[in-house]
Amino acid sequence: MDDHLLGWLRTLDEDRLGRVLANRPDALAAPWPRRLGTLAQRLGNGFAAMEALRALPLPCLQLAEVCLVVAEPTPGRLASFLGVPEKDTLDWLDHLYDHALAWPDERGVIHLSEAAARWWAAPLGLGERLEHYLNAWTISNDALRALARKLGVPYNGNKRRTIARASEVLSDPAHLTAVLAEAPSGARDLLDSFAWDGPVRDVDGNRFVIPGSAEKWAADHGLLYRPNWNVAEMPREVALAVRGPGYRPSFTPRPPEVATLPVDPAEVDHLMTLAAPHVVERCAALLDNASKSPLPLLKTGGVGVREVRRVAKETGCDEDETRLLLEICAVARLLAWDEASSGLVPTERFDRWRLDEGSARLRALLSAWWRMERSSLRRTDGRYGTVLGDDQAGGSVARVRRAVLSCLAHLPSGTAFADRAGLVRDVHWHAPLLDRALLAECAGAVLDEARLLGLLAGDALTDLGRALADLSGCAGDENDDTVPRVEHDPQLVEVSTRALASVRRSALFGPDLTAVVTGPPSAELAALLDRTAERESRGAASVWRFTPESLRRALDRGYDADELLGELSEVGTVPQTLEYLVRDVARRHGEVTVVSVGCVVQAADSALLAELAAHRRLNRLGLRLLAPTVLVSSAPPERTLSTLREHGYSPVPVADTGEIAIRRTRGEEPANGRLILLPGGQVAELPDPDVPAHVLAEPVPDPREHARRLIEAAEPADRSGRTWAIIGRLATRLPTAQQSLLGFVVDRGVRAGVTLADGLTATISHGELRGGVLDAWCEEAGDYLEFPLAEIVEVRASP
């Protein structure tokens, strides 16, 4: 924990502390902290600080980098070094303060978070300070004395004072100019290469021992240092002096302008209401196709191009839609690898998904795309990647997607971007830590995917895209089964419902046995027509054709003629020709029957088989006599064999070849379940379908209210003695070792399991003593609960 950070937090008022908590969601993650010391530990966590750093725009990172270079940085010194008015830096410094990545002390000197500072190995391309090299163990007293003589610095045996004087001389541009005037040929070019392209460079170590060489001269005058024979480094002060007094680091306090064009909001809204229903309907069509023909995987992982083209042709989607929706379905856990089918098949979650209302289905797909760590339409060397194959970029692709949509959301409503290159520059300003090459490569693919999903209409962001862009902070990652905060966000719910409000719920039936839907069909209407007819076209109008084969498939699913005609009449007027065809197919349906049997029982003795058929205790086998020497059982062979043996008979199994097959009985093996396919061919077990798919997390405290509680909470400087005294006096049922463990729960926030006198067990952490009770975070309850110390009978360590 950074003591400077804790000291700064103690000086904050409710407003500033509330802003810190609001900007750092990791600070209020359960169990939410109740002391400033715990909060400081969280804010200083390296991973959390790095995630906060990713969310900052370019000016914040530029100022943070300069803070690492300027000695004792203050707003005034930063502005002077950057060559800008001080007022241009204040708002961005406040932004850093509000994320607890930097903070001022009582003298106004800015301290940068240690976790954030580690991002820059060489800030502004500069090396370590001179004192780092002069204090190194490789610098002997003789070498320091020789350096002082070269620089004209008196050496009186005080190493610290000599180092300070040498640093002052070497960082003075005027002195360095005078020194360079006496430099040998090539020294200036050598120093420029280190100052602008360093600070560390490979060198020829032999030249540093040749008298009169530029390398030896630079090393003798303290301008270059060699940690290794073939590596040299230039100190920070020397590099700045070489760059000259006119050097100014880059500082871009305002984002680049993005050229825009006006658009008709009504047209954008109309295009959204056309695209959104198609996404849901085509996704269902792809999954229905996969249920009939499982998608095999390549040996190297992923779905091959031939399979993608086959699915696209059979479902009427184009290849881009197919690629995108297959990957979205895999991330949404609607499509998974199945060992028995040796391919990708719809999961049980798909069965539940298709029963949801249309807007809920759309949100599940958008949530999956929002956290997907692949770009389906990204081209590398002019070629698409393998569908559901491996992608080295991983989570960076998801961050690019969110950054692009967030920047589109910043554009004024009723406008579209006019220049993709300008948009990419704007994205880089808002998310400077993104890889620029990856951003340039993925930006176009993100826009194309957003158009297919109804998030973008032409080059303008729709209300659906704007609602999704507001959820960047809770997008989740690809390993999440669901992200409830995204799928149940009130604004996204409202917009997705409106996006599907224009779907058609009726069809026009023609005498030529066709059904036409003029507009996007509802998922229910499309499913009904897909069950009973063959789809012939998609687009602005979708067409289905009824055939004897399609109607027979519907009857095979359990329909009768009246029920089928009844459902069709609810969505349109059924013509006489279609009614005649339905009744004709229904009349012929069932002329031939096929009976399912579990197994066949044979015996030469017809009296024995008659006895078996009449045996009352064998009724559960469903035995039926087909011939004097042939019985059929409705139970499978294993169950039939075991039941007959239980009742004193001695049956034997017979193989398909007719030979008696007696084999050792094997232990029952676990059934192969559905597996989730992850990018790169990895699989994971599908979660229990009985577990609710959407479980909303416990809401976090309001940042402003929690800030007030933190400020009001008294935090004594030393609580350890009081902790042990109270626990030793009140937790009398615990042995000494368990009392000590309970004390660590209070003073250090460790996890432990406790058992109360009534048998209740809980896993607790982050405890506080309040009178005779322990107020601690209970993981089972997801909240802070009170545990009477006198009722705790056991404390055990929890990993």
ZAMARGU-4260 file (C-alpha; in steps of 0.2 Angstrom, whole numbers, plus 5000, padded with zeros to 4 digits):
<rodrens>
0) 5000/5000/5000 | 5006/5017/4995 | 5007/5028/5011 | 5006/5044/5001 | 4990/5038/4993
5) 4982/5034/5010 | 4988/5051/5017 | 4979/5059/5002 | 4963/5049/5004 | 4962/5055/5022
10) 4962/5074/5016 | 4948/5071/5003 | 4931/5078/5005 | 4915/5068/5001 | 4913/5075/4984
15) 4931/5071/4978 | 4931/5054/4987 | 4914/5050/4979 | 4921/5053/4962 | 4936/5042/4965
20) 4924/5028/4970 | 4913/5031/4955 | 4928/5030/4943 | 4936/5015/4950 | 4923/5001/4951
25) 4936/4989/4958 | 4936/5000/4974 | 4917/4995/4977 | 4918/4977/4972 | 4912/4965/4985
30) 4916/4965/4999 | 4916/4984/4998 | 4929/4992/5009 | 4924/5001/5026 | 4941/5009/5030
35) 4952/5020/5020 | 4967/5009/5022 | 4958/4995/5014 | 4952/5007/5000 | 4970/5012/4997
40) 4976/4994/4995 | 4963/4991/4982 | 4967/5007/4972 | 4985/5003/4972 | 4983/4985/4965
45) 4993/4984/4949 | 4980/4975/4939 | 4966/4987/4944 | 4977/5002/4941 | 4981/4996/4924
50) 4963/4994/4919 | 4959/5011/4925 | 4974/5018/4915 | 4966/5010/4899 | 4951/5020/4901
55) 4960/5037/4901 | 4962/5048/4886 | 4978/5053/4879 | 4981/5070/4888 | 4981/5061/4905
60) 4994/5048/4900 | 5005/5062/4892 | 5004/5071/4909 | 5007/5055/4919 | 5023/5051/4908
65) 5029/5069/4910 | 5027/5067/4929 | 5040/5053/4929 | 5053/5065/4921 | 5051/5082/4929
70) 5059/5083/4946 | 5046/5086/4960 | 5032/5089/4947 | 5019/5103/4951 | 5006/5109/4939
75) 5017/5124/4935 | 5032/5114/4932 | 5023/5102/4920 | 5015/5117/4910 | 5033/5125/4909
80) 5041/5109/4903 | 5027/5106/4890 | 5027/5124/4885 | 5008/5126/4887 | 4997/5137/4899
85) 4995/5129/4916 | 4976/5130/4914 | 4977/5117/4900 | 4984/5104/4912 | 4973/5107/4927
90) 4957/5098/4921 | 4967/5083/4915 | 4977/5082/4931 | 4960/5082/4940 | 4955/5067/4929
95) 4970/5058/4935 | 4966/5062/4953 | 4948/5057/4951 | 4955/5039/4946 | 4967/5039/4960
100) 4982/5036/4948 | 4990/5052/4954 | 4988/5064/4968 | 4996/5080/4975 | 5004/5081/4992
105) 5002/5096/5004 | 5016/5105/4994 | 5007/5103/4978 | 5020/5090/4972 | 5011/5077/4961
110) 5014/5058/4965 | 5010/5045/4952 | 5003/5028/4957 | 5017/5015/4958 | 5007/5003/4948
115) 5004/5016/4934 | 5022/5021/4934 | 5027/5004/4930 | 5019/5006/4912 | 5033/5017/4906
120) 5050/5008/4906 | 5058/5023/4898 | 5046/5039/4900 | 5048/5050/4885 | 5062/5039/4878
125) 5074/5044/4893 | 5085/5034/4904 | 5087/5033/4923 | 5093/5049/4932 | 5112/5052/4933
130) 5112/5048/4952 | 5107/5030/4947 | 5123/5028/4937 | 5134/5037/4948 | 5129/5028/4964
135) 5130/5011/4955 | 5142/4998/4962 | 5152/4998/4945 | 5157/5016/4948 | 5173/5016/4959
140) 5180/5031/4968 | 5194/5032/4956 | 5182/5033/4941 | 5172/5046/4950 | 5187/5056/4954
145) 5192/5055/4936 | 5175/5061/4930 | 5175/5076/4942 | 5192/5081/4935 | 5185/5080/4917
150) 5170/5091/4922 | 5180/5103/4932 | 5171/5098/4948 | 5181/5099/4964 | 5183/5082/4973
155) 5185/5082/4992 | 5181/5064/4996 | 5163/5067/4999 | 5155/5055/4986 | 5137/5062/4988
160) 5142/5080/4986 | 5153/5075/4971 | 5138/5066/4963 | 5127/5081/4965 | 5139/5093/4958
165) 5142/5082/4943 | 5124/5080/4940 | 5121/5098/4940 | 5135/5101/4927 | 5130/5087/4916
170) 5112/5093/4915 | 5116/5111/4911 | 5114/5114/4892 | 5126/5128/4892 | 5140/5118/4900
175) 5136/5103/4889 | 5138/5114/4874 | 5155/5120/4879 | 5160/5102/4882 | 5154/5096/4865
180) 5164/5110/4857 | 5179/5100/4862 | 5172/5083/4857 | 5181/5072/4844 | 5173/5069/4827
185) 5157/5059/4828 | 5153/5062/4846 | 5138/5074/4842 | 5130/5061/4831 | 5133/5047/4844
190) 5125/5058/4857 | 5110/5063/4846 | 5107/5044/4842 | 5106/5040/4861 | 5096/5056/4865
195) 5082/5053/4852 | 5082/5035/4849 | 5089/5028/4866 | 5091/5028/4880 | 5098/5010/4878
200) 5108/5005/4863 | 5119/4991/4857 | 5137/4997/4854 | 5154/4990/4850 | 5162/4988/4867
205) 5180/4989/4860 | 5177/5007/4854 | 5175/5012/4872 | 5193/5008/4876 | 5201/5016/4860
210) 5210/5032/4865 | 5202/5047/4855 | 5186/5038/4850 | 5170/5047/4852 | 5163/5032/4863
215) 5178/5033/4875 | 5177/5052/4876 | 5158/5051/4880 | 5161/5038/4893 | 5175/5048/4901
220) 5164/5064/4902 | 5150/5055/4910 | 5138/5056/4895 | 5137/5037/4892 | 5137/5022/4904
225) 5140/5004/4900 | 5131/4991/4911 | 5137/4978/4899 | 5152/4977/4887 | 5141/4979/4871
230) 5127/4990/4879 | 5127/5008/4883 | 5114/5020/4891 | 5112/5039/4892 | 5106/5047/4908
235) 5090/5057/4908 | 5098/5074/4912 | 5111/5072/4898 | 5098/5067/4885 | 5087/5082/4890
240) 5102/5093/4888 | 5107/5086/4871 | 5089/5088/4865 | 5091/5106/4869 | 5080/5120/4878
245) 5068/5120/4864 | 5062/5102/4867 | 5044/5100/4871 | 5035/5083/4873 | 5019/5080/4864
250) 5003/5086/4873 | 4986/5085/4865 | 4973/5092/4877 | 4959/5092/4864 | 4953/5077/4853
255) 4955/5078/4834 | 4940/5083/4825 | 4930/5070/4816 | 4922/5075/4800 | 4903/5072/4801
260) 4888/5072/4789 | 4870/5076/4794 | 4858/5061/4793 | 4839/5059/4795 | 4836/5051/4813
265) 4820/5044/4807 | 4829/5034/4793 | 4842/5028/4805 | 4828/5022/4817 | 4819/5014/4802
270) 4835/5004/4797 | 4838/4999/4815 | 4820/4991/4816 | 4824/4982/4800 | 4841/4975/4805
275) 4837/4970/4823 | 4823/4957/4819 | 4834/4950/4805 | 4848/4946/4817 | 4837/4936/4829
280) 4828/4927/4815 | 4844/4922/4806 | 4852/4917/4821 | 4838/4905/4825 | 4839/4899/4807
285) 4858/4895/4809 | 4855/4886/4825 | 4840/4876/4818 | 4852/4871/4803 | 4865/4865/4815
290) 4853/4855/4825 | 4850/4845/4808 | 4868/4845/4802 | 4881/4847/4816 | 4896/4858/4811
295) 4912/4848/4811 | 4928/4856/4816 | 4945/4857/4807 | 4959/4847/4814 | 4968/4864/4818
300) 4952/4871/4826 | 4937/4881/4820 | 4924/4879/4807 | 4931/4877/4789 | 4926/4889/4774
305) 4916/4875/4765 | 4905/4872/4781 | 4902/4891/4782 | 4897/4892/4764 | 4886/4877/4766
310) 4877/4884/4781 | 4875/4901/4772 | 4867/4893/4757 | 4855/4883/4766 | 4849/4897/4778
315) 4849/4911/4765 | 4862/4921/4775 | 4877/4928/4766 | 4894/4923/4772 | 4898/4938/4782
320) 4882/4936/4792 | 4886/4917/4795 | 4903/4920/4801 | 4898/4933/4813 | 4882/4924/4820
325) 4891/4907/4822 | 4904/4916/4833 | 4891/4926/4843 | 4881/4910/4846 | 4897/4901/4853
330) 4901/4915/4865 | 4882/4916/4870 | 4883/4897/4874 | 4869/4894/4861 | 4881/4883/4851
335) 4893/4870/4858 | 4903/4855/4854 | 4895/4838/4856 | 4905/4822/4857 | 4891/4811/4852
340) 4888/4821/4836 | 4906/4825/4833 | 4901/4843/4829 | 4894/4859/4835 | 4875/4858/4840
345) 4863/4869/4848 | 4863/4868/4867 | 4849/4867/4880 | 4852/4886/4882 | 4846/4888/4864
350) 4830/4879/4869 | 4827/4892/4883 | 4833/4906/4872 | 4820/4903/4858 | 4806/4904/4871
355) 4811/4921/4877 | 4803/4937/4870 | 4812/4944/4855 | 4820/4959/4863 | 4828/4947/4876
360) 4835/4936/4863 | 4842/4951/4854 | 4851/4957/4870 | 4859/4940/4873 | 4867/4941/4856
365) 4872/4959/4858 | 4880/4955/4875 | 4889/4941/4868 | 4896/4952/4853 | 4901/4965/4866
370) 4912/4953/4876 | 4918/4943/4861 | 4937/4942/4859 | 4937/4940/4841 | 4933/4950/4825
375) 4923/4940/4813 | 4926/4951/4798 | 4944/4956/4801 | 4955/4953/4787 | 4974/4948/4789
380) 4984/4949/4773 | 4967/4950/4763 | 4960/4934/4771 | 4947/4931/4785 | 4953/4921/4800
385) 4945/4904/4803 | 4928/4905/4811 | 4930/4900/4830 | 4949/4898/4827 | 4962/4905/4838
390) 4966/4924/4838 | 4982/4930/4846 | 4975/4947/4849 | 4961/4941/4861 | 4955/4953/4874
395) 4963/4968/4864 | 4950/4965/4850 | 4936/4967/4862 | 4943/4983/4869 | 4945/4990/4851
400) 4926/4986/4848 | 4921/4995/4864 | 4932/5010/4860 | 4926/5012/4842 | 4907/5012/4848
405) 4911/5024/4862 | 4919/5037/4851 | 4904/5035/4839 | 4893/5039/4854 | 4902/5055/4857
410) 4897/5062/4840 | 4882/5073/4840 | 4865/5065/4838 | 4859/5065/4820 | 4876/5064/4812
415) 4887/5051/4804 | 4906/5050/4803 | 4912/5055/4785 | 4930/5049/4787 | 4936/5032/4794
420) 4954/5038/4796 | 4948/5053/4806 | 4937/5041/4817 | 4952/5030/4820 | 4963/5045/4826
425) 4949/5050/4838 | 4948/5032/4845 | 4967/5033/4848 | 4965/5049/4857 | 4952/5042/4868
430) 4960/5025/4871 | 4979/5028/4868 | 4985/5011/4875 | 4977/5002/4861 | 4989/4995/4849
435) 4988/5007/4834 | 4991/4993/4821 | 4977/4982/4828 | 4966/4997/4829 | 4968/5002/4811
440) 4966/4983/4806 | 4950/4980/4816 | 4941/4997/4815 | 4933/4993/4798 | 4928/4975/4804
445) 4920/4982/4819 | 4910/4995/4809 | 4904/4981/4797 | 4899/4969/4811 | 4890/4984/4820
450) 4880/4987/4803 | 4875/4968/4802 | 4868/4969/4821 | 4858/4985/4819 | 4870/4995/4829
455) 4875/5006/4815 | 4864/5012/4800 | 4876/5017/4786 | 4889/5027/4796 | 4878/5033/4810
460) 4876/5025/4827 | 4858/5019/4831 | 4850/5021/4847 | 4853/5002/4850 | 4872/5005/4847
465) 4872/5021/4858 | 4864/5011/4873 | 4877/4997/4871 | 4891/5009/4870 | 4886/5016/4887
470) 4889/4999/4895 | 4908/4998/4891 | 4912/4997/4909 | 4902/4981/4913 | 4905/4972/4896
475) 4912/4956/4905 | 4924/4944/4895 | 4922/4930/4884 | 4922/4917/4898 | 4906/4924/4906
480) 4891/4914/4902 | 4880/4929/4904 | 4882/4947/4909 | 4866/4952/4918 | 4871/4971/4919
485) 4871/4972/4900 | 4857/4960/4896 | 4845/4968/4909 | 4851/4986/4907 | 4835/4997/4907
490) 4840/5008/4893 | 4845/4993/4882 | 4829/4984/4887 | 4819/4999/4881 | 4828/5002/4864
495) 4829/4983/4860 | 4810/4982/4863 | 4807/4997/4851 | 4819/4989/4838 | 4808/4974/4837
500) 4792/4983/4838 | 4790/4984/4819 | 4791/4965/4816 | 4777/4957/4806 | 4766/4945/4815
505) 4755/4941/4800 | 4758/4933/4782 | 4749/4934/4766 | 4744/4917/4760 | 4742/4915/4741
510) 4732/4903/4730 | 4749/4897/4723 | 4753/4889/4740 | 4765/4903/4745 | 4766/4914/4761
515) 4773/4932/4759 | 4779/4943/4774 | 4782/4961/4769 | 4795/4966/4781 | 4805/4958/4795
520) 4795/4943/4802 | 4793/4940/4821 | 4803/4925/4827 | 4787/4916/4831 | 4780/4919/4814
525) 4796/4914/4805 | 4797/4898/4816 | 4779/4893/4812 | 4782/4895/4793 | 4799/4887/4794
530) 4790/4872/4802 | 4777/4871/4789 | 4784/4877/4773 | 4800/4879/4763 | 4808/4896/4763
535) 4812/4903/4746 | 4819/4920/4749 | 4824/4933/4762 | 4826/4952/4762 | 4813/4966/4762
540) 4800/4953/4759 | 4802/4934/4764 | 4793/4920/4754 | 4789/4903/4760 | 4781/4889/4749
545) 4770/4875/4756 | 4774/4857/4749 | 4768/4840/4753 | 4785/4836/4761 | 4785/4852/4772
550) 4767/4849/4778 | 4772/4830/4781 | 4787/4836/4792 | 4774/4847/4802 | 4763/4832/4805
555) 4778/4822/4810 | 4780/4835/4824 | 4763/4831/4831 | 4751/4842/4822 | 4735/4836/4816
560) 4726/4845/4801 | 4714/4855/4811 | 4728/4861/4823 | 4739/4866/4809 | 4726/4875/4800
565) 4721/4884/4816 | 4738/4891/4819 | 4740/4896/4801 | 4723/4905/4801 | 4729/4915/4816
570) 4743/4924/4806 | 4733/4926/4789 | 4718/4920/4779 | 4721/4902/4773 | 4716/4900/4755
575) 4706/4885/4749 | 4720/4877/4739 | 4731/4877/4755 | 4717/4869/4766 | 4714/4855/4753
580) 4733/4851/4752 | 4734/4851/4771 | 4719/4839/4773 | 4725/4828/4759 | 4743/4826/4767
585) 4735/4823/4784 | 4723/4809/4776 | 4738/4800/4770 | 4748/4803/4785 | 4750/4787/4795
590) 4745/4774/4782 | 4761/4765/4787 | 4766/4764/4805 | 4783/4760/4813 | 4783/4753/4830
595) 4798/4756/4842 | 4804/4742/4852 | 4817/4741/4865 | 4823/4723/4861 | 4817/4706/4854
600) 4815/4691/4865 | 4816/4674/4857 | 4814/4656/4862 | 4811/4639/4854 | 4798/4635/4868
605) 4782/4644/4863 | 4774/4640/4880 | 4789/4648/4889 | 4786/4664/4879 | 4767/4664/4883
610) 4771/4662/4901 | 4783/4677/4900 | 4769/4688/4891 | 4757/4683/4905 | 4768/4686/4920
615) 4761/4700/4930 | 4777/4706/4938 | 4785/4708/4920 | 4771/4720/4915 | 4784/4735/4917
620) 4794/4728/4902 | 4779/4730/4890 | 4780/4712/4883 | 4770/4709/4867 | 4769/4692/4858
625) 4772/4695/4839 | 4773/4676/4835 | 4773/4660/4845 | 4792/4661/4847 | 4795/4680/4847
630) 4791/4693/4860 | 4795/4712/4859 | 4800/4722/4875 | 4798/4741/4876 | 4813/4741/4888
635) 4831/4741/4882 | 4841/4725/4882 | 4850/4728/4898 | 4835/4732/4908 | 4825/4717/4900
640) 4840/4705/4904 | 4841/4711/4922 | 4822/4710/4925 | 4820/4693/4918 | 4835/4687/4929
645) 4827/4695/4945 | 4812/4683/4942 | 4821/4667/4940 | 4824/4666/4921 | 4841/4664/4913
650) 4841/4674/4897 | 4857/4678/4887 | 4861/4692/4876 | 4862/4689/4857 | 4873/4701/4846
655) 4867/4708/4829 | 4876/4693/4820 | 4865/4681/4829 | 4879/4674/4841 | 4877/4674/4860
660) 4887/4689/4867 | 4892/4686/4885 | 4905/4699/4891 | 4911/4707/4907 | 4900/4720/4914
665) 4908/4737/4914 | 4906/4751/4927 | 4894/4764/4922 | 4903/4778/4913 | 4897/4796/4915
670) 4887/4802/4900 | 4895/4814/4888 | 4887/4831/4891 | 4887/4846/4880 | 4903/4856/4879
675) 4906/4874/4876 | 4917/4878/4861 | 4929/4892/4865 | 4941/4901/4852 | 4956/4891/4847
680) 4947/4874/4848 | 4946/4874/4867 | 4931/4867/4876 | 4923/4869/4893 | 4909/4860/4901
685) 4892/4868/4899 | 4885/4874/4916 | 4870/4865/4925 | 4855/4869/4915 | 4845/4870/4931
690) 4855/4885/4937 | 4846/4901/4932 | 4854/4909/4917 | 4852/4927/4923 | 4857/4930/4941
695) 4859/4949/4945 | 4873/4953/4957 | 4870/4962/4973 | 4870/4980/4969 | 4886/4990/4975
700) 4884/5005/4987 | 4881/5022/4980 | 4898/5030/4978 | 4893/5046/4987 | 4885/5038/5002
705) 4899/5026/5004 | 4912/5040/5003 | 4903/5049/5017 | 4903/5032/5027 | 4922/5031/5024
710) 4925/5048/5030 | 4915/5047/5046 | 4922/5030/5050 | 4935/5032/5064 | 4951/5023/5060
715) 4963/5022/5076 | 4981/5022/5072 | 4984/5006/5082 | 4970/4994/5084 | 4979/4978/5086
720) 4980/4978/5105 | 4962/4982/5107 | 4957/4969/5095 | 4966/4955/5105 | 4959/4961/5121
725) 4941/4961/5115 | 4942/4944/5107 | 4951/4936/5121 | 4938/4943/5133 | 4922/4939/5124
730) 4926/4924/5112 | 4929/4912/5127 | 4923/4897/5117 | 4939/4898/5106 | 4956/4891/5109
735) 4970/4904/5109 | 4976/4899/5091 | 4958/4902/5084 | 4956/4918/5093 | 4972/4924/5084
740) 4965/4919/5068 | 4949/4929/5071 | 4960/4944/5076 | 4968/4943/5058 | 4950/4943/5051
745) 4948/4960/5059 | 4966/4968/5058 | 4971/4961/5041 | 4955/4957/5032 | 4959/4938/5029
750) 4946/4925/5025 | 4941/4912/5038 | 4927/4900/5041 | 4917/4901/5057 | 4904/4890/5065
755) 4892/4897/5078 | 4884/4888/5093 | 4868/4884/5083 | 4878/4875/5069 | 4877/4889/5057
760) 4893/4890/5046 | 4900/4905/5036 | 4915/4911/5027 | 4920/4929/5033 | 4932/4942/5030
765) 4935/4961/5033 | 4929/4961/5050 | 4926/4975/5063 | 4922/4974/5081 | 4907/4983/5087
770) 4904/4980/5105 | 4902/4961/5108 | 4899/4957/5090 | 4910/4954/5074 | 4903/4964/5060
775) 4911/4955/5045 | 4908/4951/5026 | 4899/4935/5024 | 4902/4927/5007 | 4887/4916/5007
780) 4875/4931/5011 | 4885/4943/5000 | 4884/4957/5013 | 4891/4962/5030 | 4883/4952/5044
785) 4885/4953/5063 | 4891/4937/5072 | 4891/4937/5092 | 4908/4934/5098 | 4902/4923/5112
790) 4892/4912/5100 | 4907/4908/5089 | 4913/4890/5093 | 4926/4887/5079 | 4937/4897/5067
795) 4946/4889/5053 | 4958/4895/5040 | 4950/4897/5023 | 4961/4897/5007
</rodrens>
